[in-house]
Amino acid sequence: MPKRKIEGETPEERFRRLGAARTNEVLSRLKILGNCANRQLYSYTEKDIDKIFSVIDRRLKEVRAKFHFGKSDSFKL
């Protein structure tokens, strides 16, 4: 996805535009991943499935945390 700024676009508008597009891309990729569940075409173990969803869950938590805890948070005594 090429980076492009729309002139006059507010940061909120840009977030909504890019957030929607990127969310739809993630959902599309998850749907494609779901196609791998077809046991007539693919062979996998429960361990394989656990590894896939473990890394997806971990990354999702990391990204969610970015929205709740800004980079400016620093340790203080």
PDB file of N, CA, C and O in Angstrom, chain B, residues numbered from 101:
ATOM      1  N   MET B 101       0.842  -1.163   0.000  1.00  0.00           N
ATOM      2  CA  MET B 101       0.000   0.000   0.000  1.00  0.00           C
ATOM      3  C   MET B 101       0.897   1.240   0.000  1.00  0.00           C
ATOM      4  O   MET B 101       1.618   1.467   0.971  1.00  0.00           O
ATOM      5  N   PRO B 102       0.870   2.032  -1.048  1.00  0.00           N
ATOM      6  CA  PRO B 102       1.728   3.208  -1.108  1.00  0.00           C
ATOM      7  C   PRO B 102       1.277   4.264  -0.098  1.00  0.00           C
ATOM      8  O   PRO B 102       0.084   4.441   0.148  1.00  0.00           O
ATOM      9  N   LYS B 103       2.251   4.956   0.473  1.00  0.00           N
ATOM     10  CA  LYS B 103       1.932   6.026   1.399  1.00  0.00           C
ATOM     11  C   LYS B 103       1.508   7.237   0.596  1.00  0.00           C
ATOM     12  O   LYS B 103       2.228   7.696  -0.290  1.00  0.00           O
ATOM     13  N   ARG B 104       0.337   7.745   0.914  1.00  0.00           N
ATOM     14  CA  ARG B 104      -0.113   8.955   0.236  1.00  0.00           C
ATOM     15  C   ARG B 104      -0.915   9.782   1.215  1.00  0.00           C
ATOM     16  O   ARG B 104      -1.752   9.267   1.956  1.00  0.00           O
ATOM     17  N   LYS B 105      -0.646  11.059   1.203  1.00  0.00           N
ATOM     18  CA  LYS B 105      -1.396  11.981   2.033  1.00  0.00           C
ATOM     19  C   LYS B 105      -2.415  12.680   1.159  1.00  0.00           C
ATOM     20  O   LYS B 105      -2.119  13.098   0.039  1.00  0.00           O
ATOM     21  N   ILE B 106      -3.594  12.797   1.680  1.00  0.00           N
ATOM     22  CA  ILE B 106      -4.624  13.536   0.966  1.00  0.00           C
ATOM     23  C   ILE B 106      -4.621  14.952   1.525  1.00  0.00           C
ATOM     24  O   ILE B 106      -4.765  15.162   2.730  1.00  0.00           O
ATOM     25  N   GLU B 107      -4.458  15.901   0.644  1.00  0.00           N
ATOM     26  CA  GLU B 107      -4.367  17.290   1.064  1.00  0.00           C
ATOM     27  C   GLU B 107      -5.629  17.703   1.806  1.00  0.00           C
ATOM     28  O   GLU B 107      -6.745  17.440   1.358  1.00  0.00           O
ATOM     29  N   GLY B 108      -5.435  18.350   2.941  1.00  0.00           N
ATOM     30  CA  GLY B 108      -6.552  18.823   3.739  1.00  0.00           C
ATOM     31  C   GLY B 108      -7.162  17.761   4.644  1.00  0.00           C
ATOM     32  O   GLY B 108      -8.108  18.041   5.381  1.00  0.00           O
ATOM     33  N   GLU B 109      -6.632  16.557   4.593  1.00  0.00           N
ATOM     34  CA  GLU B 109      -7.156  15.462   5.410  1.00  0.00           C
ATOM     35  C   GLU B 109      -6.671  15.639   6.849  1.00  0.00           C
ATOM     36  O   GLU B 109      -5.487  15.870   7.092  1.00  0.00           O
ATOM     37  N   THR B 110      -7.594  15.529   7.791  1.00  0.00           N
ATOM     38  CA  THR B 110      -7.223  15.650   9.198  1.00  0.00           C
ATOM     39  C   THR B 110      -6.604  14.335   9.672  1.00  0.00           C
ATOM     40  O   THR B 110      -6.791  13.294   9.044  1.00  0.00           O
ATOM     41  N   PRO B 111      -5.869  14.388  10.777  1.00  0.00           N
ATOM     42  CA  PRO B 111      -5.324  13.138  11.318  1.00  0.00           C
ATOM     43  C   PRO B 111      -6.417  12.107  11.628  1.00  0.00           C
ATOM     44  O   PRO B 111      -6.203  10.911  11.430  1.00  0.00           O
ATOM     45  N   GLU B 112      -7.571  12.547  12.105  1.00  0.00           N
ATOM     46  CA  GLU B 112      -8.675  11.627  12.383  1.00  0.00           C
ATOM     47  C   GLU B 112      -9.195  10.992  11.097  1.00  0.00           C
ATOM     48  O   GLU B 112      -9.462   9.791  11.060  1.00  0.00           O
ATOM     49  N   GLU B 113      -9.339  11.793  10.045  1.00  0.00           N
ATOM     50  CA  GLU B 113      -9.799  11.257   8.761  1.00  0.00           C
ATOM     51  C   GLU B 113      -8.783  10.262   8.198  1.00  0.00           C
ATOM     52  O   GLU B 113      -9.155   9.217   7.663  1.00  0.00           O
ATOM     53  N   ARG B 114      -7.502  10.597   8.325  1.00  0.00           N
ATOM     54  CA  ARG B 114      -6.461   9.697   7.820  1.00  0.00           C
ATOM     55  C   ARG B 114      -6.472   8.374   8.595  1.00  0.00           C
ATOM     56  O   ARG B 114      -6.345   7.301   8.007  1.00  0.00           O
ATOM     57  N   PHE B 115      -6.627   8.467   9.931  1.00  0.00           N
ATOM     58  CA  PHE B 115      -6.696   7.254  10.749  1.00  0.00           C
ATOM     59  C   PHE B 115      -7.877   6.392  10.309  1.00  0.00           C
ATOM     60  O   PHE B 115      -7.731   5.183  10.133  1.00  0.00           O
ATOM     61  N   ARG B 116      -9.033   7.002  10.133  1.00  0.00           N
ATOM     62  CA  ARG B 116     -10.219   6.233   9.737  1.00  0.00           C
ATOM     63  C   ARG B 116     -10.039   5.582   8.363  1.00  0.00           C
ATOM     64  O   ARG B 116     -10.417   4.429   8.162  1.00  0.00           O
ATOM     65  N   ARG B 117      -9.460   6.328   7.425  1.00  0.00           N
ATOM     66  CA  ARG B 117      -9.260   5.797   6.072  1.00  0.00           C
ATOM     67  C   ARG B 117      -8.268   4.633   6.097  1.00  0.00           C
ATOM     68  O   ARG B 117      -8.547   3.553   5.577  1.00  0.00           O
ATOM     69  N   LEU B 118      -7.114   4.870   6.703  1.00  0.00           N
ATOM     70  CA  LEU B 118      -6.086   3.832   6.730  1.00  0.00           C
ATOM     71  C   LEU B 118      -6.463   2.684   7.660  1.00  0.00           C
ATOM     72  O   LEU B 118      -6.208   1.520   7.350  1.00  0.00           O
ATOM     73  N   GLY B 119      -7.071   3.012   8.799  1.00  0.00           N
ATOM     74  CA  GLY B 119      -7.490   1.974   9.737  1.00  0.00           C
ATOM     75  C   GLY B 119      -8.487   1.012   9.112  1.00  0.00           C
ATOM     76  O   GLY B 119      -8.387  -0.202   9.290  1.00  0.00           O
ATOM     77  N   ALA B 120      -9.453   1.561   8.378  1.00  0.00           N
ATOM     78  CA  ALA B 120     -10.451   0.710   7.720  1.00  0.00           C
ATOM     79  C   ALA B 120      -9.805  -0.154   6.640  1.00  0.00           C
ATOM     80  O   ALA B 120     -10.086  -1.350   6.553  1.00  0.00           O
ATOM     81  N   ALA B 121      -8.956   0.434   5.832  1.00  0.00           N
ATOM     82  CA  ALA B 121      -8.308  -0.315   4.752  1.00  0.00           C
ATOM     83  C   ALA B 121      -7.411  -1.425   5.303  1.00  0.00           C
ATOM     84  O   ALA B 121      -7.426  -2.548   4.800  1.00  0.00           O
ATOM     85  N   ARG B 122      -6.642  -1.110   6.322  1.00  0.00           N
ATOM     86  CA  ARG B 122      -5.717  -2.092   6.888  1.00  0.00           C
ATOM     87  C   ARG B 122      -6.464  -3.188   7.653  1.00  0.00           C
ATOM     88  O   ARG B 122      -6.055  -4.349   7.632  1.00  0.00           O
ATOM     89  N   THR B 123      -7.556  -2.821   8.327  1.00  0.00           N
ATOM     90  CA  THR B 123      -8.370  -3.822   9.010  1.00  0.00           C
ATOM     91  C   THR B 123      -8.990  -4.776   8.002  1.00  0.00           C
ATOM     92  O   THR B 123      -8.996  -5.988   8.218  1.00  0.00           O
ATOM     93  N   ASN B 124      -9.505  -4.247   6.915  1.00  0.00           N
ATOM     94  CA  ASN B 124     -10.087  -5.100   5.885  1.00  0.00           C
ATOM     95  C   ASN B 124      -9.045  -6.032   5.276  1.00  0.00           C
ATOM     96  O   ASN B 124      -9.361  -7.170   4.928  1.00  0.00           O
ATOM     97  N   GLU B 125      -7.815  -5.563   5.145  1.00  0.00           N
ATOM     98  CA  GLU B 125      -6.733  -6.412   4.627  1.00  0.00           C
ATOM     99  C   GLU B 125      -6.440  -7.559   5.592  1.00  0.00           C
ATOM    100  O   GLU B 125      -6.263  -8.701   5.165  1.00  0.00           O
ATOM    101  N   VAL B 126      -6.388  -7.260   6.887  1.00  0.00           N
ATOM    102  CA  VAL B 126      -6.159  -8.307   7.893  1.00  0.00           C
ATOM    103  C   VAL B 126      -7.285  -9.330   7.845  1.00  0.00           C
ATOM    104  O   VAL B 126      -7.030 -10.535   7.852  1.00  0.00           O
ATOM    105  N   LEU B 127      -8.531  -8.857   7.795  1.00  0.00           N
ATOM    106  CA  LEU B 127      -9.678  -9.766   7.756  1.00  0.00           C
ATOM    107  C   LEU B 127      -9.641 -10.644   6.503  1.00  0.00           C
ATOM    108  O   LEU B 127      -9.964 -11.830   6.558  1.00  0.00           O
ATOM    109  N   SER B 128      -9.251 -10.059   5.394  1.00  0.00           N
ATOM    110  CA  SER B 128      -9.135 -10.825   4.151  1.00  0.00           C
ATOM    111  C   SER B 128      -8.077 -11.907   4.270  1.00  0.00           C
ATOM    112  O   SER B 128      -8.292 -13.041   3.841  1.00  0.00           O
ATOM    113  N   ARG B 129      -6.935 -11.562   4.851  1.00  0.00           N
ATOM    114  CA  ARG B 129      -5.852 -12.540   5.014  1.00  0.00           C
ATOM    115  C   ARG B 129      -6.244 -13.652   5.979  1.00  0.00           C
ATOM    116  O   ARG B 129      -5.873 -14.808   5.779  1.00  0.00           O
ATOM    117  N   LEU B 130      -7.001 -13.306   7.036  1.00  0.00           N
ATOM    118  CA  LEU B 130      -7.470 -14.332   7.961  1.00  0.00           C
ATOM    119  C   LEU B 130      -8.435 -15.296   7.273  1.00  0.00           C
ATOM    120  O   LEU B 130      -8.413 -16.499   7.534  1.00  0.00           O
ATOM    121  N   LYS B 131      -9.270 -14.769   6.406  1.00  0.00           N
ATOM    122  CA  LYS B 131     -10.187 -15.624   5.647  1.00  0.00           C
ATOM    123  C   LYS B 131      -9.391 -16.590   4.773  1.00  0.00           C
ATOM    124  O   LYS B 131      -9.732 -17.769   4.675  1.00  0.00           O
ATOM    125  N   ILE B 132      -8.342 -16.095   4.145  1.00  0.00           N
ATOM    126  CA  ILE B 132      -7.487 -16.934   3.301  1.00  0.00           C
ATOM    127  C   ILE B 132      -6.779 -17.990   4.150  1.00  0.00           C
ATOM    128  O   ILE B 132      -6.660 -19.143   3.735  1.00  0.00           O
ATOM    129  N   LEU B 133      -6.309 -17.596   5.340  1.00  0.00           N
ATOM    130  CA  LEU B 133      -5.702 -18.565   6.245  1.00  0.00           C
ATOM    131  C   LEU B 133      -6.704 -19.655   6.601  1.00  0.00           C
ATOM    132  O   LEU B 133      -6.342 -20.827   6.698  1.00  0.00           O
ATOM    133  N   GLY B 134      -7.961 -19.272   6.796  1.00  0.00           N
ATOM    134  CA  GLY B 134      -9.013 -20.230   7.118  1.00  0.00           C
ATOM    135  C   GLY B 134      -9.193 -21.291   6.044  1.00  0.00           C
ATOM    136  O   GLY B 134      -9.651 -22.396   6.335  1.00  0.00           O
ATOM    137  N   ASN B 135      -8.839 -20.967   4.814  1.00  0.00           N
ATOM    138  CA  ASN B 135      -8.932 -21.956   3.736  1.00  0.00           C
ATOM    139  C   ASN B 135      -8.023 -23.154   3.995  1.00  0.00           C
ATOM    140  O   ASN B 135      -8.283 -24.251   3.501  1.00  0.00           O
ATOM    141  N   CYS B 136      -6.970 -22.948   4.761  1.00  0.00           N
ATOM    142  CA  CYS B 136      -6.044 -24.040   5.086  1.00  0.00           C
ATOM    143  C   CYS B 136      -6.683 -25.086   5.996  1.00  0.00           C
ATOM    144  O   CYS B 136      -6.101 -26.150   6.209  1.00  0.00           O
ATOM    145  N   ALA B 137      -7.856 -24.805   6.530  1.00  0.00           N
ATOM    146  CA  ALA B 137      -8.537 -25.760   7.416  1.00  0.00           C
ATOM    147  C   ALA B 137      -9.143 -26.930   6.639  1.00  0.00           C
ATOM    148  O   ALA B 137      -9.596 -27.903   7.242  1.00  0.00           O
ATOM    149  N   ASN B 138      -9.155 -26.844   5.329  1.00  0.00           N
ATOM    150  CA  ASN B 138      -9.734 -27.899   4.498  1.00  0.00           C
ATOM    151  C   ASN B 138      -8.850 -29.142   4.550  1.00  0.00           C
ATOM    152  O   ASN B 138      -7.787 -29.192   3.930  1.00  0.00           O
ATOM    153  N   ARG B 139      -9.302 -30.130   5.291  1.00  0.00           N
ATOM    154  CA  ARG B 139      -8.505 -31.349   5.498  1.00  0.00           C
ATOM    155  C   ARG B 139      -8.389 -32.202   4.233  1.00  0.00           C
ATOM    156  O   ARG B 139      -7.550 -33.101   4.177  1.00  0.00           O
ATOM    157  N   GLN B 140      -9.195 -31.945   3.241  1.00  0.00           N
ATOM    158  CA  GLN B 140      -9.061 -32.680   1.980  1.00  0.00           C
ATOM    159  C   GLN B 140      -7.858 -32.183   1.183  1.00  0.00           C
ATOM    160  O   GLN B 140      -7.322 -32.897   0.336  1.00  0.00           O
ATOM    161  N   LEU B 141      -7.447 -30.960   1.464  1.00  0.00           N
ATOM    162  CA  LEU B 141      -6.318 -30.369   0.730  1.00  0.00           C
ATOM    163  C   LEU B 141      -5.052 -30.232   1.566  1.00  0.00           C
ATOM    164  O   LEU B 141      -3.949 -30.164   1.022  1.00  0.00           O
ATOM    165  N   TYR B 142      -5.209 -30.191   2.883  1.00  0.00           N
ATOM    166  CA  TYR B 142      -4.069 -29.927   3.758  1.00  0.00           C
ATOM    167  C   TYR B 142      -4.040 -30.920   4.913  1.00  0.00           C
ATOM    168  O   TYR B 142      -5.075 -31.439   5.333  1.00  0.00           O
ATOM    169  N   SER B 143      -2.855 -31.171   5.409  1.00  0.00           N
ATOM    170  CA  SER B 143      -2.671 -32.035   6.574  1.00  0.00           C
ATOM    171  C   SER B 143      -1.926 -31.239   7.636  1.00  0.00           C
ATOM    172  O   SER B 143      -0.898 -30.626   7.348  1.00  0.00           O
ATOM    173  N   TYR B 144      -2.437 -31.246   8.855  1.00  0.00           N
ATOM    174  CA  TYR B 144      -1.822 -30.489   9.933  1.00  0.00           C
ATOM    175  C   TYR B 144      -2.191 -31.121  11.262  1.00  0.00           C
ATOM    176  O   TYR B 144      -3.127 -31.915  11.357  1.00  0.00           O
ATOM    177  N   THR B 145      -1.429 -30.747  12.294  1.00  0.00           N
ATOM    178  CA  THR B 145      -1.670 -31.262  13.634  1.00  0.00           C
ATOM    179  C   THR B 145      -2.232 -30.146  14.524  1.00  0.00           C
ATOM    180  O   THR B 145      -2.215 -28.970  14.161  1.00  0.00           O
ATOM    181  N   GLU B 146      -2.719 -30.543  15.673  1.00  0.00           N
ATOM    182  CA  GLU B 146      -3.174 -29.549  16.652  1.00  0.00           C
ATOM    183  C   GLU B 146      -2.014 -28.654  17.070  1.00  0.00           C
ATOM    184  O   GLU B 146      -2.205 -27.468  17.336  1.00  0.00           O
ATOM    185  N   LYS B 147      -0.805 -29.226  17.127  1.00  0.00           N
ATOM    186  CA  LYS B 147       0.383 -28.447  17.482  1.00  0.00           C
ATOM    187  C   LYS B 147       0.626 -27.353  16.442  1.00  0.00           C
ATOM    188  O   LYS B 147       0.965 -26.224  16.797  1.00  0.00           O
ATOM    189  N   ASP B 148       0.455 -27.680  15.166  1.00  0.00           N
ATOM    190  CA  ASP B 148       0.609 -26.683  14.095  1.00  0.00           C
ATOM    191  C   ASP B 148      -0.396 -25.542  14.282  1.00  0.00           C
ATOM    192  O   ASP B 148      -0.046 -24.366  14.175  1.00  0.00           O
ATOM    193  N   ILE B 149      -1.637 -25.906  14.559  1.00  0.00           N
ATOM    194  CA  ILE B 149      -2.691 -24.903  14.734  1.00  0.00           C
ATOM    195  C   ILE B 149      -2.384 -24.022  15.943  1.00  0.00           C
ATOM    196  O   ILE B 149      -2.520 -22.800  15.879  1.00  0.00           O
ATOM    197  N   ASP B 150      -1.966 -24.651  17.048  1.00  0.00           N
ATOM    198  CA  ASP B 150      -1.629 -23.887  18.249  1.00  0.00           C
ATOM    199  C   ASP B 150      -0.497 -22.901  17.987  1.00  0.00           C
ATOM    200  O   ASP B 150      -0.535 -21.776  18.486  1.00  0.00           O
ATOM    201  N   LYS B 151       0.510 -23.301  17.212  1.00  0.00           N
ATOM    202  CA  LYS B 151       1.631 -22.412  16.899  1.00  0.00           C
ATOM    203  C   LYS B 151       1.151 -21.214  16.083  1.00  0.00           C
ATOM    204  O   LYS B 151       1.545 -20.077  16.347  1.00  0.00           O
ATOM    205  N   ILE B 152       0.311 -21.471  15.103  1.00  0.00           N
ATOM    206  CA  ILE B 152      -0.194 -20.379  14.254  1.00  0.00           C
ATOM    207  C   ILE B 152      -0.971 -19.377  15.087  1.00  0.00           C
ATOM    208  O   ILE B 152      -0.709 -18.176  15.025  1.00  0.00           O
ATOM    209  N   PHE B 153      -1.941 -19.873  15.879  1.00  0.00           N
ATOM    210  CA  PHE B 153      -2.797 -18.947  16.606  1.00  0.00           C
ATOM    211  C   PHE B 153      -2.108 -18.333  17.819  1.00  0.00           C
ATOM    212  O   PHE B 153      -2.511 -17.265  18.281  1.00  0.00           O
ATOM    213  N   SER B 154      -1.096 -18.980  18.330  1.00  0.00           N
ATOM    214  CA  SER B 154      -0.314 -18.399  19.415  1.00  0.00           C
ATOM    215  C   SER B 154       0.401 -17.142  18.931  1.00  0.00           C
ATOM    216  O   SER B 154       0.375 -16.109  19.599  1.00  0.00           O
ATOM    217  N   VAL B 155       1.035 -17.235  17.773  1.00  0.00           N
ATOM    218  CA  VAL B 155       1.759 -16.069  17.251  1.00  0.00           C
ATOM    219  C   VAL B 155       0.785 -14.969  16.819  1.00  0.00           C
ATOM    220  O   VAL B 155       1.085 -13.786  16.979  1.00  0.00           O
ATOM    221  N   ILE B 156      -0.362 -15.340  16.280  1.00  0.00           N
ATOM    222  CA  ILE B 156      -1.369 -14.336  15.910  1.00  0.00           C
ATOM    223  C   ILE B 156      -1.883 -13.631  17.163  1.00  0.00           C
ATOM    224  O   ILE B 156      -1.979 -12.404  17.191  1.00  0.00           O
ATOM    225  N   ASP B 157      -2.215 -14.407  18.203  1.00  0.00           N
ATOM    226  CA  ASP B 157      -2.699 -13.823  19.455  1.00  0.00           C
ATOM    227  C   ASP B 157      -1.669 -12.887  20.071  1.00  0.00           C
ATOM    228  O   ASP B 157      -2.010 -11.797  20.532  1.00  0.00           O
ATOM    229  N   ARG B 158      -0.410 -13.310  20.081  1.00  0.00           N
ATOM    230  CA  ARG B 158       0.664 -12.493  20.664  1.00  0.00           C
ATOM    231  C   ARG B 158       0.807 -11.172  19.907  1.00  0.00           C
ATOM    232  O   ARG B 158       0.910 -10.106  20.514  1.00  0.00           O
ATOM    233  N   ARG B 159       0.812 -11.256  18.583  1.00  0.00           N
ATOM    234  CA  ARG B 159       0.965 -10.026  17.790  1.00  0.00           C
ATOM    235  C   ARG B 159      -0.237  -9.105  17.974  1.00  0.00           C
ATOM    236  O   ARG B 159      -0.079  -7.886  18.034  1.00  0.00           O
ATOM    237  N   LEU B 160      -1.423  -9.670  18.064  1.00  0.00           N
ATOM    238  CA  LEU B 160      -2.627  -8.874  18.270  1.00  0.00           C
ATOM    239  C   LEU B 160      -2.545  -8.120  19.599  1.00  0.00           C
ATOM    240  O   LEU B 160      -2.899  -6.943  19.665  1.00  0.00           O
ATOM    241  N   LYS B 161      -2.085  -8.786  20.648  1.00  0.00           N
ATOM    242  CA  LYS B 161      -1.928  -8.134  21.946  1.00  0.00           C
ATOM    243  C   LYS B 161      -0.891  -7.020  21.879  1.00  0.00           C
ATOM    244  O   LYS B 161      -1.081  -5.963  22.481  1.00  0.00           O
ATOM    245  N   GLU B 162       0.200  -7.241  21.156  1.00  0.00           N
ATOM    246  CA  GLU B 162       1.234  -6.214  21.012  1.00  0.00           C
ATOM    247  C   GLU B 162       0.686  -4.974  20.309  1.00  0.00           C
ATOM    248  O   GLU B 162       0.939  -3.847  20.734  1.00  0.00           O
ATOM    249  N   VAL B 163      -0.051  -5.189  19.253  1.00  0.00           N
ATOM    250  CA  VAL B 163      -0.594  -4.063  18.496  1.00  0.00           C
ATOM    251  C   VAL B 163      -1.657  -3.332  19.313  1.00  0.00           C
ATOM    252  O   VAL B 163      -1.689  -2.101  19.336  1.00  0.00           O
ATOM    253  N   ARG B 164      -2.526  -4.087  19.984  1.00  0.00           N
ATOM    254  CA  ARG B 164      -3.554  -3.464  20.823  1.00  0.00           C
ATOM    255  C   ARG B 164      -2.896  -2.594  21.896  1.00  0.00           C
ATOM    256  O   ARG B 164      -3.370  -1.491  22.172  1.00  0.00           O
ATOM    257  N   ALA B 165      -1.823  -3.074  22.497  1.00  0.00           N
ATOM    258  CA  ALA B 165      -1.136  -2.321  23.545  1.00  0.00           C
ATOM    259  C   ALA B 165      -0.606  -0.991  23.023  1.00  0.00           C
ATOM    260  O   ALA B 165      -0.561  -0.013  23.769  1.00  0.00           O
ATOM    261  N   LYS B 166      -0.211  -0.937  21.770  1.00  0.00           N
ATOM    262  CA  LYS B 166       0.286   0.318  21.202  1.00  0.00           C
ATOM    263  C   LYS B 166      -0.783   1.406  21.235  1.00  0.00           C
ATOM    264  O   LYS B 166      -0.461   2.589  21.350  1.00  0.00           O
ATOM    265  N   PHE B 167      -2.041   1.016  21.137  1.00  0.00           N
ATOM    266  CA  PHE B 167      -3.131   1.989  21.157  1.00  0.00           C
ATOM    267  C   PHE B 167      -3.445   2.471  22.574  1.00  0.00           C
ATOM    268  O   PHE B 167      -4.034   3.538  22.750  1.00  0.00           O
ATOM    269  N   HIS B 168      -3.055   1.694  23.578  1.00  0.00           N
ATOM    270  CA  HIS B 168      -3.375   2.049  24.957  1.00  0.00           C
ATOM    271  C   HIS B 168      -2.205   2.675  25.700  1.00  0.00           C
ATOM    272  O   HIS B 168      -2.411   3.444  26.639  1.00  0.00           O
ATOM    273  N   PHE B 169      -0.999   2.362  25.302  1.00  0.00           N
ATOM    274  CA  PHE B 169       0.177   2.861  25.990  1.00  0.00           C
ATOM    275  C   PHE B 169       1.085   3.530  24.966  1.00  0.00           C
ATOM    276  O   PHE B 169       1.686   2.863  24.124  1.00  0.00           O
ATOM    277  N   GLY B 170       1.177   4.846  25.047  1.00  0.00           N
ATOM    278  CA  GLY B 170       1.981   5.590  24.087  1.00  0.00           C
ATOM    279  C   GLY B 170       3.469   5.364  24.301  1.00  0.00           C
ATOM    280  O   GLY B 170       3.898   4.875  25.346  1.00  0.00           O
ATOM    281  N   LYS B 171       4.233   5.724  23.303  1.00  0.00           N
ATOM    282  CA  LYS B 171       5.688   5.584  23.372  1.00  0.00           C
ATOM    283  C   LYS B 171       6.291   6.510  24.417  1.00  0.00           C
ATOM    284  O   LYS B 171       7.389   6.255  24.911  1.00  0.00           O
ATOM    285  N   SER B 172       5.584   7.584  24.760  1.00  0.00           N
ATOM    286  CA  SER B 172       6.133   8.569  25.682  1.00  0.00           C
ATOM    287  C   SER B 172       6.117   8.084  27.130  1.00  0.00           C
ATOM    288  O   SER B 172       6.731   8.709  27.995  1.00  0.00           O
ATOM    289  N   ASP B 173       5.424   6.980  27.405  1.00  0.00           N
ATOM    290  CA  ASP B 173       5.405   6.449  28.769  1.00  0.00           C
ATOM    291  C   ASP B 173       6.814   6.012  29.142  1.00  0.00           C
ATOM    292  O   ASP B 173       7.456   5.242  28.427  1.00  0.00           O
ATOM    293  N   SER B 174       7.275   6.517  30.266  1.00  0.00           N
ATOM    294  CA  SER B 174       8.607   6.140  30.721  1.00  0.00           C
ATOM    295  C   SER B 174       8.541   5.737  32.192  1.00  0.00           C
ATOM    296  O   SER B 174       7.625   6.113  32.923  1.00  0.00           O
ATOM    297  N   PHE B 175       9.515   4.981  32.589  1.00  0.00           N
ATOM    298  CA  PHE B 175       9.592   4.507  33.965  1.00  0.00           C
ATOM    299  C   PHE B 175       9.980   5.665  34.890  1.00  0.00           C
ATOM    300  O   PHE B 175      10.882   6.447  34.589  1.00  0.00           O
ATOM    301  N   LYS B 176       9.275   5.752  36.021  1.00  0.00           N
ATOM    302  CA  LYS B 176       9.594   6.785  37.012  1.00  0.00           C
ATOM    303  C   LYS B 176       9.527   6.165  38.388  1.00  0.00           C
ATOM    304  O   LYS B 176       8.686   5.309  38.662  1.00  0.00           O
ATOM    305  N   LEU B 177      10.426   6.610  39.253  1.00  0.00           N
ATOM    306  CA  LEU B 177      10.407   6.159  40.661  1.00  0.00           C
ATOM    307  C   LEU B 177       9.753   7.209  41.515  1.00  0.00           C
ATOM    308  O   LEU B 177       9.634   7.033  42.727  1.00  0.00           O
TER     309      LEU B 177
END
